[in-house]
Amino acid sequence: MSRYTGPKARVSRRLNTNIWGTSGETKALDRRPYPPGEHGRGRRRSQNSEFLMQLQEKQKCRFTYGMTERQFRNLYEEAARQRGVTGENLLRLLELRLDNIAYRAGWAATRPQARQFVSHGHIDVNGRRVNIPSFRARKGDVIELRSKAREIVTVRWNLDVLDRTPPVWLEASDGDQRVTVRELPIREQIEIPVREQLIVELYSK
C-alpha cells in the first residue's frame, strides 16, 4: 500500500495540523482540538517529549506528501548524501515530485487528487506521458495537462475557483495549464509548516 487510505481527520487531529487541506479536517480540528482516542481529551501537548516532537514532524511531512515510511526514509538518505543542508535537500526532493507539481500548479485541490491525475495519465512531461506520481522533475522540465485532461470538470473547477498561484520556481503558461521548472526550489519558496531539522535529528539517531 503506497498511500494512506484511513480517516484523514484522525491523522490531522493526532498531528494538530490540517494535513490534506480538506474542509472535513478543518471542522474536526475546530470541534475536537485534541488527539483522537478515548484518552485524547486529557492529553497535554505541552508535555510532549523531544522524540515525540521529532516523530510528529516526520509523520506530518510524510503524510503531507503521501509517502510510505520506506519511501520517505530512502528519500531522506538520498538527501543526506547530497551537498548542502539535509533538511532543505529533503524538502526540495519532495517538492519536485510530479504529483506535488500538479498540486502546486493548481490543477488539483489536494495532493491525493493530484496523485490520481498523474496515475491516470493526465500529465505530460516534456511532451511525453508520465503516470508515476513520484517522478522527479528537473530544472527546465515542462509539465502540462494533456488535451483531454484540460476538459475534465474537476480540473476546470480547480483552475477557475481555487485560483492557486504557482510558486515562483514554477513558471505558468498556456492559461495556467502548463508549467516550467524555472529553478530548483529553496527553503524560503516551500510553503509547508514543517520543522525539517527535527526530521534530520530523528533519523540521525
C-alpha positions as CSV (number, residue, x, y, z in Angstrom):
1,M,0.0,0.0,0.0
2,S,1.7,3.2,-1.2
3,R,-0.7,5.7,0.3
4,Y,-2.7,6.2,3.5
5,T,-6.4,5.4,3.0
6,G,-7.7,5.7,6.5
7,P,-9.6,8.5,8.3
8,K,-7.9,11.8,7.3
9,A,-9.3,13.8,10.2
10,R,-7.9,11.3,12.7
11,V,-4.3,11.9,11.4
12,S,-4.8,15.6,11.4
13,R,-6.1,15.6,15.0
14,R,-3.1,13.5,16.0
15,L,-0.6,15.9,14.5
16,N,-2.7,19.0,15.2
17,T,-2.4,20.1,11.6
18,N,-4.7,20.0,8.5
19,I,-2.5,17.5,6.6
20,W,-4.6,17.1,3.4
21,G,-6.2,20.5,3.3
22,T,-9.8,19.3,3.3
23,S,-12.8,21.1,4.9
24,G,-13.6,17.9,6.9
25,E,-10.2,18.1,8.6
26,T,-10.7,21.8,9.4
27,K,-14.1,21.1,11.0
28,A,-12.7,18.2,13.0
29,L,-9.8,20.3,14.4
30,D,-12.2,23.1,15.3
31,R,-14.7,20.8,17.0
32,R,-12.2,18.5,18.7
33,P,-8.9,20.2,19.1
34,Y,-7.3,17.3,20.9
35,P,-5.8,13.9,19.9
36,P,-8.1,11.1,18.9
37,G,-8.9,8.2,21.1
38,E,-10.6,7.5,24.4
39,H,-8.0,9.5,26.4
40,G,-7.2,12.1,23.8
41,R,-9.0,14.9,25.6
42,G,-6.9,14.6,28.7
43,R,-3.5,14.6,27.0
44,R,-1.4,17.7,27.2
45,R,0.5,18.6,24.1
46,S,2.9,20.8,26.1
47,Q,4.3,17.8,27.8
48,N,5.5,16.2,24.5
49,S,8.9,14.6,24.7
50,E,11.7,15.6,22.3
51,F,11.4,12.3,20.5
52,L,7.6,12.7,20.1
53,M,8.1,16.2,18.5
54,Q,10.6,14.8,16.1
55,L,8.4,11.9,15.2
56,Q,5.3,14.1,14.7
57,E,7.3,16.4,12.3
58,K,8.3,13.4,10.3
59,Q,4.8,12.0,10.2
60,K,3.4,15.4,9.3
61,C,5.8,15.7,6.3
62,R,5.3,12.0,5.2
63,F,1.5,12.2,5.3
64,T,1.5,15.6,3.6
65,Y,3.4,14.2,0.5
66,G,1.6,10.8,0.6
67,M,4.6,8.5,1.1
68,T,5.2,5.3,2.9
69,E,7.8,5.1,5.6
70,R,10.3,3.2,3.4
71,Q,9.9,5.7,0.5
72,F,10.4,8.6,2.9
73,R,13.4,7.1,4.6
74,N,15.0,6.3,1.2
75,L,14.5,9.9,0.1
76,Y,16.0,11.2,3.3
77,E,19.1,9.1,2.8
78,E,19.4,10.5,-0.7
79,A,19.1,14.0,0.6
80,A,21.7,13.3,3.2
81,R,24.2,12.2,0.5
82,Q,23.7,15.5,-1.4
83,R,25.7,18.6,-0.7
84,G,24.1,21.3,1.4
85,V,21.6,21.2,4.3
86,T,20.0,17.8,4.5
87,G,16.6,19.1,5.7
88,E,16.4,21.6,2.8
89,N,17.5,18.9,0.3
90,L,14.8,16.6,1.6
91,L,12.0,19.2,1.1
92,R,13.4,20.1,-2.4
93,L,13.2,16.5,-3.5
94,L,9.6,16.2,-2.1
95,E,8.6,19.4,-3.9
96,L,9.9,18.1,-7.3
97,R,7.7,15.1,-7.2
98,L,5.3,15.2,-10.2
99,D,2.1,14.8,-8.1
100,N,3.2,17.8,-5.9
101,I,3.9,19.9,-9.0
102,A,0.4,19.1,-10.3
103,Y,-0.9,20.3,-6.9
104,R,1.3,23.4,-6.8
105,A,0.2,24.3,-10.4
106,G,-3.4,24.5,-9.2
107,W,-4.7,21.6,-11.3
108,A,-5.7,19.6,-8.2
109,A,-7.4,20.7,-4.9
110,T,-5.3,18.3,-2.8
111,R,-2.1,16.2,-3.3
112,P,-4.1,12.9,-3.2
113,Q,-6.2,14.3,-6.1
114,A,-3.0,15.3,-7.9
115,R,-1.7,11.9,-7.4
116,Q,-4.8,10.4,-9.0
117,F,-4.5,12.7,-12.0
118,V,-0.9,11.6,-12.6
119,S,-1.7,7.9,-12.1
120,H,-4.5,8.1,-14.6
121,G,-2.1,9.5,-17.2
122,H,-3.4,13.1,-17.4
123,I,0.1,14.7,-17.3
124,D,2.8,15.1,-19.9
125,V,6.5,15.9,-19.1
126,N,8.5,17.3,-21.9
127,G,5.8,16.1,-24.3
128,R,5.7,12.5,-23.0
129,R,3.0,11.0,-20.9
130,V,4.1,10.2,-17.3
131,N,1.9,8.3,-14.9
132,I,4.4,7.9,-12.0
133,P,3.5,10.2,-9.1
134,S,7.0,10.0,-7.6
135,F,8.6,11.0,-10.9
136,R,11.1,13.8,-10.1
137,A,11.1,16.9,-12.3
138,R,14.4,18.7,-13.2
139,K,15.2,22.3,-14.0
140,G,13.9,23.2,-17.4
141,D,11.2,20.4,-17.5
142,V,7.9,21.4,-19.0
143,I,4.9,19.8,-17.3
144,E,1.4,20.2,-18.8
145,L,-2.1,18.8,-18.8
146,R,-2.9,16.5,-21.7
147,S,-5.6,17.8,-24.1
148,K,-8.4,15.5,-22.8
149,A,-7.4,16.4,-19.2
150,R,-8.0,20.1,-19.8
151,E,-11.7,19.3,-20.4
152,I,-12.2,17.5,-17.1
153,V,-14.8,19.3,-15.0
154,T,-12.8,18.9,-11.8
155,V,-9.6,20.4,-13.4
156,R,-11.6,23.3,-14.8
157,W,-13.2,23.9,-11.4
158,N,-9.9,23.8,-9.6
159,L,-8.3,26.3,-12.1
160,D,-11.3,28.7,-12.0
161,V,-12.3,28.5,-8.4
162,L,-9.2,27.7,-6.4
163,D,-7.1,30.2,-8.5
164,R,-4.0,28.9,-6.8
165,T,-0.8,30.9,-7.8
166,P,2.1,28.6,-8.6
167,P,5.3,29.2,-6.5
168,V,8.0,31.3,-8.0
169,W,10.1,28.4,-9.0
170,L,7.4,27.3,-11.4
171,E,6.5,29.4,-14.5
172,A,2.9,29.1,-15.7
173,S,1.8,29.5,-19.3
174,D,-0.9,28.4,-21.7
175,G,-3.7,29.6,-19.4
176,D,-2.1,28.0,-16.4
177,Q,-2.3,24.6,-18.0
178,R,1.4,24.3,-18.5
179,V,4.3,25.0,-16.0
180,T,8.0,25.0,-16.4
181,V,10.5,24.3,-13.7
182,R,12.4,27.6,-13.8
183,E,14.7,26.7,-10.9
184,L,15.1,24.3,-8.1
185,P,13.1,25.4,-5.1
186,I,14.9,26.8,-2.0
187,R,13.5,26.6,1.6
188,E,12.0,30.1,1.5
189,Q,9.9,29.1,-1.5
190,I,8.5,26.0,0.1
191,E,5.3,26.7,1.9
192,I,4.9,23.8,4.3
193,P,4.6,24.1,8.1
194,V,7.3,21.5,8.9
195,R,10.4,21.9,11.0
196,E,12.7,19.8,8.8
197,Q,15.6,20.0,11.3
198,L,13.6,17.8,13.7
199,I,13.3,15.2,11.0
200,V,17.0,15.2,10.5
201,E,17.6,14.8,14.2
202,L,15.2,11.9,14.3
203,Y,16.9,10.0,11.5
204,S,20.4,10.9,12.8
205,K,20.0,8.9,16.0
